[in-house]
Amino acid sequence: MQQLLTPKLSIVVPVYGNEGSIAQLLAALHTIKQQVAGSFEAVFVVDGSPDQSYARLHELLPEAGFDAQLIALSRNFGAFPAIRVGLEHAKGEIIAVMAADLQEPPELALKFLDALSGGKHDIAMGLREARADPGASKVASAAFWALYRRFVMPDIPKGGVDIFALTGQARDRLLMLKESNTSLLAQLFWIGGRRTFIPYQRQRREHGKSAWTFKKKLRYLSDSVFAFTDLPIRILMSIGSLALIAAIALSALILVAKLSGLVPVPGYAGTMVAILFFGALNSLGLGVVGAYAWRTFENTKARPLSIIQSQEHFKERSE
C-alpha cells in the first residue's frame, strides 16, 4: 500500500479480557505504523482487566516497534471511560479508536486517517455493513441499535457505531463534556461537526468472549436515554393523561351503575381498580423521576470518570 503523507496518528485501544489477542494486536498495529509516513503512537488503556492483558502488554511493548503508552485504570470503569482516558492522553493530531479483539479490521484506521487528513471532516465513523457474528448476536445487536435510534439518537446508522476517529480539535470539544452515566457515541453526534462514514465488515471474534453483555447493553441504553432525551417523562405524561381520561370514564360508568342499582356492593370494584391502576402508575412515575434525579445527583458529585493506577511510555527502539 502506498504510504500516506499524514499528521501524527494516535490509536487508542481499550483493553479488557484480551490476553489471547495481544500478540496479534501488536502485529496489526506495527503493520499500520509501517504504512503511515507521519509519526505514530498507540495508547493502550487496561480497564481493570482480570486476565493477564496488562502483563502481556508490559512484556511485549518494548519490542513492539512503535511508540506506545500503557495506562492501567484502578478498576473496571467501562469501555467508554477507558476510551476517554485514551483520548485525553493521545498526542496525535488525528486519534482513532481500535478494538483490542480485532473484530473491526485494523486497516480501517488507515481509512479514517485518509478521510480526516484532508481537513474536510472532523469525525470519521465505521459504518458496519455486515458482521460475522452468530445469529443470536446479530439479532440482539440489531434490536439494540433499533431502540437506540428510536429513543436516543436518530442520526446513528442502523448498524450502530463501534469504532471511530476524530481530529484533535474535535477531541478537545468532546472532552469538554464531563457528565457521568452517559453515552460517548451520542456525545459524538451531539457535538456536531463534519462527519463521514466509512463502510466495513465486522469480523468474527477469534479470542475470548465479549464483555459487552446483555446487561451492560441495557445499562448503556438506559444511560443514553436518560442523558439525551426527556422521552420517558413525555411517555409518562401521556400515560398520565390517558389514565386521567380512563379514570373519568370509569367514574362516570360507576356513577351510572350506582344510580341504576346495578352495583350490589357499593364502591368495591371501582375502588380496587383505581387503587391498583394508579398505584402502578405512581410507582412507574417515581421510577422515571428517580432515574433522572439520581443521574443529576451523580453529576453534582463531580467525581472523576476514571482513576489511573499507572502510566508508562515505551519508545520505538532504533535498529
N, C-alpha and C positions, 0 to 999 in steps of 0.2 A: 504494500500500500504506500502511496506517495505521502511523504511527510507533510504535515500541516504546519504552516507558519502561524504560531499561536502565542497568546499571552500565557502566563503561568497557570497551569491547571492543577487544582486540588481535587482529590477524590475522597469523599467521606464514606467510611464503611462502618455502620453499626454492627456489633458482633454479639451474638447471644446463641450459645449452643451450636457453634460452627466448627468445633475442633476438627472434624473429619475433612473439612473443605479448605483448611488454612493453606496448605501447600499449593493446592490448585488455584486458590485465590491469589496468592502472591505471584504465581507464574503468570496469571492473566494480567495482573497489574504491571508486571515487568514488560509484558508484550505491549501494553498500552503506552508505557513510558518510552519504549523504543520508537514508537510511531508518532511521537509528539516532539516537534522541533523546539518548543519552548521549555521552560522549567516545569518540573512535575513533582508532586508530593502526594502521599496517601496519609489520611488521618483515620486511624482505627480507634473506635470508641467501644471498649468492652463494657457492656451494660450489666454488670453483676452476673456474668455467665457462670453457671455452676460446673461447667466442664473445664477442660484444660486449654481453652481457647487462648487465654492470656499467656499462659506458659509457652504455647506453641509460637505465638507471635513474638514473644520476647526472645525466643531461641532463634527464630528464622529471620527476623527483620535485619539484623546486622549484615546478612549476606543476600538480602533481597534484591539489591541492585538499583535502589531508588531511595530518595529521601522520604522519611516517614515519621509520623508522630504516633505514639501509643499511649492512649488515655484510658485509665480504668476508673469507672464510677464506683462509689462506695457500696452500692447495692443496685438491684434491678429497678430502674425508673421507667422503663418502657422504651420502645424503639424511637418514638418521636423526640422525647427529651434527649436521647443519645445522639440522634441526628443533629439536634440543635446545638449540642456541645461541639460536635464536629464542625458545624458551620461557624461557630464562634472562634474556633482556633485555626481554621483553614486560612492560608496566606495567599491563595491564588486569586487572580482577577476573575477567573471562572471556576465555580465549585460544582462538582457533580456528586450525586449520591448513588452509591452502588450497593447492591445486596450481597452479603457475605456468602449466601448459599448458591450464588451464581445462577439463580433461576432467570434473572434478567441478563441477557447477553452482555458481557463486558465491553464489546465493541460499540455498544450503544453510547458509552461515554464519549467516544470519538465523534459520533454523530452529533451529540449535544455540543461538544466543543466547536465543531464546524458551524453549527447553527447560531451559536452565540458570539463567535469571534468577529462576525461582520458588523456588529453594532446595531443590527436590525431588530433584535429580540432581547428581552430581559430574562425570560424564563423559558426553558425547554422541558417538555414533559413526555414521558414514554406513553404512547397510545397502544395499549395491548390489543392486538388483533386476534390472537389465538393463544391458547395455553395448553401445555402437555400434561396437565394435572388429571387426577382421577375424576370420574363423572360426578361423584358426590361433591367434591371440592369445587368443581365448575358451577354446579347448581347453587351451592351455598354462596360462592363469590358473586354470581350473577344477582342473587336475591339481595345480598348486602349492598351492592352498588346501586341497584334499582331503588332501594329505600333511601340510600344516601342522596341520590339525585333528586328524589321526590321531596324529601323533607329537609335537606341541608343545603346543597349547592347544585342547582340545576345545570350549571356550566360544566361540571365534571363529566368526562366521557363515560359512555355506558360501561365500559370495562374497568373503569376506575384508573387511578394513578398510583403506582408503587415506587417509581423512580423518576428523578428529575435533576435538572441542573439550573443554575442561575448565576447571573453576574454578581460581582462584588457589591455593586450598588443595590441590586435587588435583595441581596443577602442582608445588607445593613437595614433596609426597610423592613424586612421580615423580622429581624431580631429586635426591632422596636416594640413588637407585640410580646408582652411578657405574662399574659394571663395563663393560669394553670387549668388543667382539666379541659383541654380544648383540642382542636384538630389542626395539625400542621398543614395538611393538604388544603383544608378550607381556608387557612390563613394565606396560602399561596395565591388562591383565587381572589381573596378579599383585598389584598394589597394592589391588585390590578397590574398594570404594566403590559408590555407586549409579549404575548405568549405564542409559542409554536409547539406543535405536537408531532412526534416522530414515531411512526408505527414500528412494532416489533412483535415477536412471538415469544411468549414465556416458555422456558424450558422446564423439564421435569427435574425435581429435586433428586440429587444423587447421594447426598449425605444427610443423615439425621432426620429430624422431624420438625415441622414448622411449629414455632412458638405462638403463631397467630391463631389462637384457639377461638372457638365459637363464643366463649365467654368474653374474651378480650374484644372480639368484634362487636358484641352487643354493648360493652362498656364504651368502646370508641364511638359507636354510633350515637349512643345517648349523650356522651360528652359533646359531640359535634352538633347534635340537635339543640341542646340547651345553651351552647356557646354562640350559635349563629342564627337562631330563629326563635320567634315567640309563638311558633306554631302550636305547641302544647297548650299554651294559655288560650289561644284562639279556639282550639278544639274544645277546650273545657268550657269556654264561654258559649260556644254553640250548643254543647250538650246541656249546659245550664238553661239556655233559652228553650230548648226542646223539652227539658224536664219541667220548666215552668208552664209551658203550653199543656203538657200532659197532665200536670197537677190541676190546672184549671178545668180541663175536660173531665178528669176523674172526679173532681169536686162537684161539677155540675151533674154528672151521672149519679153520684151517690145521693145528691140532694133530690133528684127526680125519683130515684128508687125509694128514698126515705118518705117522700110525700105520697108516693103511690102505695106504700105499705108492703113493698117487696123485700125489705130487709128485716128478717126476723130478729137478728141480734144487732142492735144499734151500734154502728161505728167500728165493728171488729175488723171486717175485711179492708175497709178503707184505711184504717189506722195502720194495720200491718203492712200493706202495700207501700204506704207513704214512708213508714219508718225504714223499711228495707231499701227502697229505691233511693231515697235521699241520703240515707246513711252511707250507702255505697258511693253515691256521687260526692258526698262530702269527703270521704276518705281519698277518692281519686284527686279531688281538688287540693287537699292538703299535701298529697304526694308531689304533685306538679309544682306547687308553690314552694314546697320544701326543697325540691331539687334546685330550683333557681336560687333560693336563699342560701343553700349550702355552698354552691359554687361562688356566689358573691362573697360569702364568709371566707372561703379558701383564698380568694384573691386578695382580701384585705390583710391576710397574714403576711403577705409578701415574702413567703419562703422561697428559697432558690428552687428552680425546677429540677435541678440535679446537683450532686456533690461529687467533685473529683477526688478520687483516692490517691492517684499518682499520675504522673505525666513524664514521658521520656521522648527524646528525639534521636533518630537514627539517620546518620548521613550516608549518602551513597559512597561506597568505597571505590576509589580510583584504582584501576587495574594497572 
